[in-house]
Amino acid sequence: MPGRRGRGPEKRRDPNEPSNENTFTKAEFIEFYGEKKGEKAWDRAGAKLEKEKEKEKKATEKRADPNETNGKTYTKEEFLSHYGKDKGSALWDKAGKKKGGDEKAKGDKKKGKEPKEKKDKEEKKEKEEKKRDRKKKDKEPKEPKKDKEPKEPKEPKEPREKREPRTLVIYASKMCPYAHRFLWVAAERKVKFEHRPIPTLTEIDLASKEGVAVTTFKDVEGATVESMKKIKEDFKENVNSLGTPCLRFEGTEKNGPVLLESEILAEFLDSLGRRPPTFTPRGPENAARMRMAIKELQGKVLSHCAALLKNQEPSKDAELKEAISAGLEWFSESMNEDGPFFFGRNPCLADIALAPFYARFGPGLQKHRDFAIPGFVIGSAEHRWQTRLEHWWKACSERDSFKESNCSEETILAGQAFYAAGRQTA
């Protein structure tokens, strides 16, 4: 703002021009810089002016030397010059505290406040008087106490009912891919439960034709076809009339409601783990993507796999194989690129929904329909999306919790042969 001069009630130096000694009014600031910038420059100039005044005040301030009684006062510079830097600074601060205390005492006296010592004496005297009054009152004869009327006895409270310990019981066969879904979650999250094997209808038929040894009941001591049928009948009569895999909490006197549907049970068991749920990805958008994938799997992949295995007309095989490949390409492209699982390093409910069926249709279709599901045979990929599926399937199948909750390949192939019926290509 060179060359400007003006008149006004107050003038300030322009903070943007430290070398310019001229001062200007607020109107001149606004005229030169514009309204907003001018207001800011004016405020900055005011703050700078206050700092300069404070600095000037401190430079001219004088204090009495604590080592002298003559009442003379000196500036800080004189303290430092006489005593040296360190001692002078310490004495200057001490003089400031004394000055502040003296000014406070003067102010209190001026306002009519009593000195602290006098106030303390009066408070002490008042306490002693109250104490004497209490002793005098205690010596006076007291009126005899009236006999209290006997209180009616309170009715005893009913003891709070103790919560009955309950056990989480899972009714399922490891041969069933739907049961494998939530058994995998339970194993991964280390949920404590009691597993009560319930044979599938396929297992009972297999046991009737080929013996119990090809079913998951081969490890159950004394298991026979008749005992398997009895277990199934009792289960349908007393637990779940639908006969499908389920779970519930059970106690000695009362049982909880029966919970169904593999996807719901997987999410439920995930919530029972010690840490927060891990099979649902963070963020509402990722959770929505996961649920969309789960919803589409049945129509795009699983239904075609089941249809191909059961198909008895070879002319329809090519169409079903093409449909399976298209569905799995869609699933692969829905996954995150980094992997290995659907959303990255850890499995989610979308992985849980598909992998158990891979474990069954993979060997079944390869043996009975001469079809390798894309990604199932490691190293056979011809496209990038197939390579992504190979990495995904390898990560799932090598997971300890996945293997722990699965059945043997012998049992899987026996079950797949049952669905393939009379038509087998291998």
Secondary structure, 3 states (H helix, E strand, C coil): CCCCCCCCCCCEECCCCCCCCCEECHHHHHHHHCHHHHHHHHHHHHHHHHHHHHHHHHHHCCEECCCCCCCCEECHHHHHHHHCHHHHHHHHHHHHHHHHHHHHHHHHHHHCCCCHHHHHHHHHHHHHHHHHHHHHHHHCCCCCCCCCCCCCCCCCCCCCCCCCCCEEEEECCCCCHHHHHHHHHHHHCCCCCEEECCCCHHHHHHHHHHCHHHCHHHHCCCCCHHHHHHHHHHHHHHCCCCCCCEEEEECCCCECCCECCHHHHHHHHHHCCCCCCCCCCCCHHHHHHHHHHHHHHHHHHHHHHHHHHHCCCHHHHHHHHHHHHHHHHHHHHHCCCCCCECCECCCCHHHHHHHHHHHHHHHHHHHHCCCCCCCCCCCCCCCHHHHHHHHHHHHHHCCHHHHHCCCCHHHHHHHHHHHHCCCCCC
